[in-house]
Amino acid sequence: MSDAGSSKSPWSSPRPVGLLDSLAARCSFPPPGSELACAVSGGADSLALLALATTAGCAVTAVHVDHGLRPGSAEDANVVEGAARRFGATFRSVRVEVAPGPNLEERARVARLAALPSHAATGHTMDDQAETVLVNLLRGAGLDGLAAMRPGPRHPILGLRRAETVALCAELGLDPVEDPSNEDVRFVRNRVRHELLPLCSAIASRDVVPVIARQAGIAASEADFLDALSASLDPADTRALAAAPEVLARRALRRWLRSELGHPPASAAVERVMAVVRGEVRATEVAPGTRVSRSSGRLSRRPSGSVGAR
């Protein structure tokens, strides 16, 4: 892990105006002076995040995570370090190990999140939001999945389009890293990006990305409402869950499972846990490595393969 100090000025050359200012006005960064860790891979979205965060007056630490999954990936850190120095941000590089094998995309994501500071800002754009909604829809992640990412300090450029971050990098003279894995259609998200979203736009005869992003906002507000209604429910108390309206019991369980899994659980997993609540089965696996069991009217989460209570 390495660190580079920041310079006094966030701009080593005359500060461009126009696109930078107009995009910054549409972002949701914390107040000026706030410390903000930004996940910066070196791609256009994350470099734009870095430039916009410093423009917003945040005290930025650019964190680069190298998964070591392709030759030359360590060189990407040099791109990020140079950009951080230019914009007056602190730089930090972290190397993680992700072994080749099944479910590589998800395991890399988990490793990356573990390496980043909690509440680090990411360069996800509106296009990423639309992709996430569709990916979650395909995996049956329920209302939380359709709500996808929430605008705010963790996703401050969610209102921007990917084309705008590319244009900003061009205006600033930044040369983003091109990750060839983003074109690999073996990964579900890439097929959604390169095949499903263009097909949806063709069928609808319009750009569907803003439409899907708006639907995510509606789903988020409704999910928040149901969460408020279910907040008093103890998600481990099977008697309380069985007595509550099923929609609220599912919300309480989703909240409980999400805290364990780190992402919205699939609807099928929630329904399996509801079967445990009703006493139809004693235990169920909700995801690889996570098992929920019932004992004396209480639910518990255990690693798969451990002996469950009865």
Secondary structure, DSSP 8 states (H G I E B T S, - for coil): -EEE---S-S-SS----SHHHHHHTT-----TT-EEEEE--SSHHHHHHHHHHHHTT-EEEEEEEE---STTGGGHHHHHHHHHHHHT-EEEEEE----SSTTHHHHHHHHHHHHS-TT-B----HHHHHHHHHHHHHTT-HHHHHH-S--BTTBTTTTS-HHHHHHHHHHHT------GGGG-TTSHHHHIIIIIHHHHHHHHTS--HHHHHHHHHHHHHHHHHHHHHHTTS-TTBHHHHHHS-HHHHHHHHHHHHHHHHSS---HHHHHHHHHHHTTS-SEEEEETTEEEEEETTEEEEEETTS----
